């Protein structure tokens, strides 16, 4: 018998070991289901290997170097030198530790691990092609399948990532050196996170954005705080320009942009980073053989249990239609899918999904904005607390931004929050919990917060919305 003839069965087959897939596999195994997890690249997926974790390691390093070199006001005088080789080793060590942990956790929970690329034969079986020539293949028959194949970076015409001068976000995170001049195409959250990071590492950064501002999915006053800080860092931003091409020069490259009116501009660089978004990966597994039809953009429609149109096939994470591409959303969807297969009474029905952007300063948001609350029929009560009035923020030297809470004026129920400032990614968790718990402004305002902390700004914003602020003027 040749390797290709081997066929095995499993109760739950999970395709993709990213933050959605491995969590789904572990939870399915914890429910007593025979579970097999297939991964073609690396355990942990994009998040652990090429996205969230390595980018945060790089951002932390850049922040530390920049702060040390700009702390004269605190009486600290230093001229830090960044060893990119050592920094990369440290970053890769974190990734290795986490991805190795994923593999160990899967095995410890009894998940069968298979390395290879899955392609559907029909709605009850996949063919797994193992990596490398001569490695063979095998067929896995399944009772249920959870697809968690994630997303890939979008490539734009004329900017092939195969060229070493053209970076994807993945290439940028693996950089061996800091370019002297970097052009970033795209002012979204990935573009701005990496723009500020490389600016702090010493690069001259130019951002070109087709729209008229950075961070278009966030409120203008939130984006304004980040834009002002980017300007202070020396980032040169150009709006209303789309990247149209590039060419090699004697000692670098020239990136060409074009406005809607046809005006062309050119920007010199060593590298150009294209960060214009991500698209779902649903075109590699012959999913049509299983009867699942992605839409024209590649997304898959699911119900509250993350079931596709084929009842025993589920889809989670970045490939799901109308769902934010966030690792924590994928993980929660994976838990829901696995528990639904096990017969548990679950559904994906989060009251609010928090999101964070690790720019300088950070952004943390959850739930509705004031405008969205009005559109939903609420009369919003809004409270704000600027970090300039926070004692703790002053002692950190980071006073840009604010905490804003949006609540229903009649009931006091908290509907949403927008935070831009130091540790916003951490602070937003309190308000995500408040929304999930159905907390009112009074609950947050009456909760004793530790002094001096940044979290006091959350309490103060709630008090401000109630017209009872002590440390700021009420709205």
C-alpha positions in Angstrom: 0.0 0.0 0.0 1.4 3.4 -0.9 1.1 6.3 1.5 -1.6 8.0 -0.7 -4.0 5.1 0.0 -4.1 5.6 3.8 -7.5 6.8 5.0 -8.3 7.6 8.6 -11.3 9.0 10.4 -11.9 11.7 13.0 -15.0 13.2 14.7 -13.7 16.8 14.3 -11.3 18.0 11.7 -9.9 21.5 12.1 -8.1 23.1 9.2 -5.7 25.8 10.3 -3.8 26.1 13.6 -4.1 29.9 14.1 -5.8 31.5 17.1 -9.1 30.3 15.9 -8.2 26.8 14.8 -6.0 25.6 17.7 -8.4 27.0 20.3 -11.3 25.2 18.5 -9.3 21.9 18.4 -8.3 22.1 22.1 -11.9 22.8 23.1 -13.3 20.0 20.9 -10.8 17.6 22.5 -11.8 18.8 25.9 -15.4 18.0 25.1 -14.3 14.4 24.5 -14.3 14.5 20.7 -11.7 12.8 18.7 -10.1 15.8 17.1 -7.5 16.2 14.3 -5.8 19.6 13.5 -4.2 20.2 10.1 -1.7 23.0 9.6 0.4 23.6 6.5 2.8 26.2 7.8 3.3 27.0 11.4 1.3 26.4 14.6 -0.1 29.7 15.9 -0.9 31.0 12.4 -0.4 34.5 11.2 -1.0 36.0 14.7 1.8 34.2 16.6 4.2 33.9 13.7 3.9 36.9 11.4 1.4 39.3 12.9 0.3 40.2 16.5 3.1 38.8 18.5 6.2 39.7 16.4 4.8 43.2 15.7 4.2 43.9 19.4 7.7 42.7 20.2 9.1 45.1 17.6 6.9 47.9 18.7 7.9 47.4 22.3 11.6 47.5 21.4 11.2 50.6 19.3 9.2 52.3 22.0 11.9 51.5 24.6 14.7 52.8 22.4 12.8 55.9 21.5 11.8 56.7 25.1 15.4 56.2 26.4 16.7 58.6 23.7 14.0 61.2 24.4 13.8 61.4 28.2 15.9 64.5 28.8 13.0 66.1 30.5 13.2 63.4 33.1 16.9 64.0 33.5 17.8 60.9 31.5 20.4 61.4 28.8 21.1 58.4 26.5 21.9 57.6 22.9 20.6 54.0 22.5 21.9 51.8 19.8 19.5 49.2 18.4 21.1 45.9 17.4 18.5 44.6 14.8 20.1 41.2 14.8 19.8 40.8 18.5 16.4 42.3 18.5 15.2 39.9 15.9 16.6 36.9 17.8 14.7 38.1 20.9 11.5 38.5 18.9 11.9 35.1 17.2 12.5 33.5 20.6 9.2 34.8 21.8 7.5 33.4 18.7 9.2 30.1 19.1 8.2 29.9 22.7 4.5 30.6 22.0 4.2 28.4 18.9 5.9 25.5 20.7 3.5 26.1 23.5 0.5 25.7 21.1 1.8 22.4 19.9 2.4 21.1 23.4 -1.1 22.3 24.5 -2.7 20.5 21.6 -0.9 17.3 22.3 -1.6 17.5 26.0 -5.3 17.8 25.3 -5.2 14.8 23.0 -5.4 16.6 19.6 -4.0 14.7 16.7 -1.6 17.0 14.8 -1.0 16.6 11.0 1.3 18.8 8.9 0.1 19.4 5.4 -2.3 21.1 3.0 -5.9 20.1 3.1 -8.1 20.0 0.1 -11.7 18.8 0.2 -12.6 15.7 -1.7 -16.3 16.0 -0.8 -18.4 17.1 2.1 -17.0 14.3 4.4 -13.4 13.9 3.4 -10.2 15.9 2.7 -7.0 15.0 1.1 -3.9 16.0 3.1 -0.8 16.7 1.0 2.2 16.6 3.2 5.0 19.1 2.7 7.9 18.4 0.4 8.4 16.2 -2.6 7.8 12.5 -1.9 6.2 13.1 1.4 2.9 11.6 0.2 -0.6 12.3 1.1 -3.5 10.8 3.1 -7.3 11.0 3.3 -9.1 12.1 6.4 -12.8 11.4 6.7 -14.6 13.6 9.2 -18.0 13.9 10.9 -17.6 17.6 11.5 -15.1 20.1 10.1 -14.1 23.6 11.3 -12.3 25.7 8.7 -9.9 28.3 10.1 -7.6 29.2 7.3 -7.3 32.8 8.1 -6.2 35.6 5.8 -3.3 36.8 3.7 -2.0 40.3 2.9 -3.4 42.1 -0.1 -1.0 42.7 -3.0 -1.6 45.7 -5.2 -0.8 45.9 -9.0 2.8 46.7 -9.6 4.0 45.9 -6.1 5.0 42.2 -6.2 6.2 41.0 -2.8 8.7 38.7 -4.7 10.8 41.9 -5.2 13.1 42.4 -2.2 12.5 46.2 -2.4 8.7 45.6 -1.8 7.7 44.6 1.7 4.6 43.0 3.0 3.9 43.5 6.7 5.4 40.0 7.2 8.6 41.1 5.4 8.8 44.2 7.6 8.6 42.2 10.8 11.5 40.1 9.6 13.7 43.0 8.6 17.4 42.5 9.2 18.2 46.2 9.0 16.3 49.5 9.3 16.0 51.2 6.0 17.1 54.8 5.8 14.0 55.8 3.9 10.8 53.8 4.0 7.6 54.5 2.0 4.5 53.0 3.5 1.5 52.5 1.3 -1.7 52.6 3.4 -2.6 54.6 6.5 -4.7 51.9 8.2 -3.8 50.3 11.5 -1.1 48.1 10.2 0.5 50.9 8.2 0.5 53.3 11.1 1.7 50.7 13.6 4.7 49.9 11.4 5.2 53.6 10.4 5.6 54.7 13.9 7.8 51.7 14.8 10.3 52.2 12.0 10.3 56.0 12.6 11.4 55.3 16.2 14.1 52.9 14.9 15.5 55.7 12.9 14.0 55.5 9.4 12.7 58.4 7.5 9.1 57.4 6.9 6.6 58.6 4.3 3.0 57.4 4.4 0.8 57.7 1.3 -2.9 57.1 1.8 -5.7 57.1 -0.8 -8.2 58.6 1.6 -8.1 62.0 3.3 -6.9 60.8 6.7 -5.2 57.9 8.5 -7.2 55.2 10.4 -10.4 55.7 8.4 -12.4 53.2 10.5 -11.9 55.4 13.7 -13.5 58.6 14.7 -11.7 61.7 13.4 -10.7 63.0 16.9 -9.2 59.6 17.7 -7.2 59.5 14.4 -6.2 63.1 15.0 -4.3 62.3 18.2 -2.3 59.5 16.4 -1.7 61.7 13.4 -0.3 64.6 15.5 2.0 62.2 17.3 3.2 60.7 14.0 4.0 64.3 12.8 6.0 64.8 16.0 7.9 61.6 15.2 8.8 63.1 11.8 6.5 60.9 9.6 5.7 62.6 6.4 2.0 61.9 5.4 0.4 62.5 2.0 -3.4 61.9 1.5 -5.5 61.5 -1.5 -2.7 59.6 -3.3 -2.7 56.0 -4.5 0.6 54.1 -5.2 0.8 53.5 -8.9 4.3 52.0 -9.3 8.0 52.1 -8.5 11.3 51.8 -10.2 14.8 51.2 -9.2 17.2 54.1 -8.9 21.0 53.9 -8.6 20.9 53.7 -4.8 17.3 53.0 -4.0 13.8 53.1 -5.5 11.4 55.7 -6.5 7.7 55.2 -5.6 5.1 56.9 -7.8 1.7 57.9 -6.6 -1.3 59.4 -8.4 -4.2 61.5 -7.2 -7.8 61.3 -8.5 -7.0 64.3 -10.7 -4.1 62.4 -12.3 -1.3 64.4 -10.6 1.8 62.2 -10.1 4.2 62.5 -7.2 7.4 60.6 -6.5 9.0 59.5 -3.2 12.5 58.2 -2.8 13.0 55.1 -0.5 15.1 52.1 0.2 12.0 49.9 0.7 8.3 50.3 0.1 5.9 48.6 2.5 2.5 47.8 1.2 -0.1 47.7 4.0 -3.5 48.0 2.4 -5.4 45.2 4.2 -5.9 41.5 4.2 -8.2 39.0 2.3 -9.6 35.7 3.4 -7.9 32.4 2.4 -10.6 30.2 1.0 -9.2 29.5 -2.4 -6.6 26.9 -1.6 -8.7 24.0 -0.3 -11.1 23.3 -3.2 -13.9 24.1 -0.8 -16.5 23.9 -3.5 -16.1 20.1 -3.4 -17.7 20.2 0.0 -20.6 22.3 -1.2 -19.5 25.5 0.6 -19.6 28.6 -1.6 -17.7 31.7 -0.5 -18.9 35.1 -1.7 -17.2 37.0 -4.5 -14.7 38.4 -2.0 -13.9 35.0 -0.6 -15.8 35.3 2.7 -18.0 32.5 4.0 -21.5 33.1 5.5 -22.2 31.4 8.8 -25.0 31.3 11.4 -24.8 32.0 15.1 -23.0 28.7 15.7 -20.5 29.4 12.9 -22.1 26.7 10.7 -21.9 27.1 7.0 -24.6 26.2 4.5 -23.4 22.6 5.0 -24.6 21.8 8.5 -21.6 19.8 9.7 -19.0 22.2 8.3 -18.1 25.3 10.3 -16.1 28.4 9.5 -14.4 30.7 12.0 -12.0 33.7 12.0 -10.9 35.9 9.2 -12.8 34.0 6.5 -16.2 34.7 8.1 -18.4 37.3 6.5 -19.1 40.5 8.4 -16.8 39.6 11.3 -13.7 41.7 12.3 -10.4 40.2 11.5 -9.3 39.9 15.1 -7.5 37.0 16.8 -9.7 37.1 19.9 -12.8 37.0 17.8 -11.5 33.9 16.0 -10.7 32.2 19.3 -14.2 32.8 20.6 -15.7 31.6 17.4 -13.6 28.5 17.7 -14.9 27.8 21.2 -18.5 28.3 20.0 -18.1 26.0 17.0 -16.4 23.2 19.0 -19.0 23.4 21.8 -21.9 23.4 19.4 -20.5 20.3 17.8 -20.4 18.7 21.2 -24.0 19.6 21.8 -23.5 22.4 24.2 -26.1 25.3 24.3 -23.9 28.0 22.9 -24.0 30.7 20.2 -21.8 33.6 19.1 -23.6 36.6 20.5 -21.0 39.0 21.9 -22.5 42.2 23.1 -19.4 44.1 22.0 -16.0 43.2 20.5 -13.0 45.2 21.8 -10.3 46.2 19.3 -6.8 47.7 19.8 -4.3 49.5 17.6 -0.8 49.6 18.8 0.1 53.0 17.3 1.7 55.8 19.4 -0.5 56.4 21.3 -2.5 53.3 21.4 -6.2 53.0 20.5 -8.7 50.8 22.3 -12.4 50.7 21.3 -15.4 48.7 22.1 -19.1 48.9 21.3 -20.8 52.0 19.8 -19.6 55.4 19.1 -21.8 58.4 19.9 -22.9 58.6 16.3 -23.7 54.9 16.2 -25.7 55.2 19.4 -27.8 57.9 17.9 -28.3 55.9 14.7 -29.5 53.0 16.9 -32.1 55.2 18.5 -30.4 56.0 21.8 -30.0 59.4 23.4 -26.3 59.1 24.2 -24.8 60.4 27.4 -21.0 61.0 26.7 -18.2 61.5 29.2 -14.6 62.2 28.6 -11.4 62.3 30.6 -8.3 63.7 29.0 -5.0 62.0 29.9 -3.6 65.5 30.5 -5.6 65.6 33.7 -4.4 62.2 34.8 -1.7 62.2 37.5 -0.4 58.8 36.4 -0.3 59.8 32.8 1.8 62.9 33.7 4.3 60.7 35.6 4.8 58.5 32.5 5.3 61.4 30.2 2.5 60.3 27.9 -0.5 62.6 28.2 -1.9 62.6 24.6 -5.4 61.4 24.2 -8.5 60.7 26.2 -11.0 58.2 27.5 -14.5 58.5 26.2 -17.6 56.6 27.4 -20.9 56.4 25.5 -24.0 55.4 27.4 -27.7 55.5 27.1 -28.9 58.7 28.8 -32.2 57.2 30.0 -30.9 53.9 31.5 -27.3 54.7 32.1 -26.2 51.4 30.3 -22.8 51.7 28.8 -22.9 51.3 25.0 -19.3 51.9 24.0 -16.0 53.5 24.6 -13.1 55.0 22.6 -9.8 55.4 24.2 -6.7 56.9 22.6 -3.7 57.2 24.8 -1.2 55.3 27.0 -2.2 51.6 27.6 -5.5 52.1 25.8 -5.3 48.4 24.7 -5.4 47.4 28.3 -7.8 50.0 29.6 -10.5 49.1 27.1 -10.9 45.6 28.7 -12.7 47.2 31.7 -15.3 48.7 29.5 -15.7 45.6 27.4 -16.6 43.8 30.6 -18.9 46.6 31.7 -20.9 46.2 28.4 -21.0 42.4 28.6 -22.2 42.7 32.3 -24.8 45.3 31.5 -23.1 47.8 33.7 -24.4 51.4 34.1 -22.3 54.6 34.3 -23.0 54.6 38.0 -21.4 51.1 38.4 -18.1 52.3 36.8 -18.2 55.6 38.6 -18.8 54.0 42.0 -16.1 51.4 41.5 -13.1 52.4 43.6 -10.1 52.6 41.2 -6.5 52.4 42.4 -4.7 55.7 42.6 -2.5 56.7 40.9 -3.3 54.7 37.8 -4.4 55.3 34.2 -7.6 53.3 35.0 -8.8 56.2 37.1 -9.4 58.0 33.8 -12.1 55.4 33.0 -13.8 56.1 36.3 -13.5 59.9 35.7 -15.0 59.6 32.2 -18.0 57.8 33.7 -18.4 60.5 36.3 -18.1 63.1 33.5 -21.0 61.5 31.6 -23.0 61.7 34.8 -22.2 65.4 35.2 -20.3 64.6 38.5 -16.7 64.8 37.4 -14.3 66.0 40.1 -11.0 66.4 38.2 -12.4 67.8 34.9 -15.1 70.2 33.9 -18.4 68.5 33.2 -19.6 68.5 29.6 
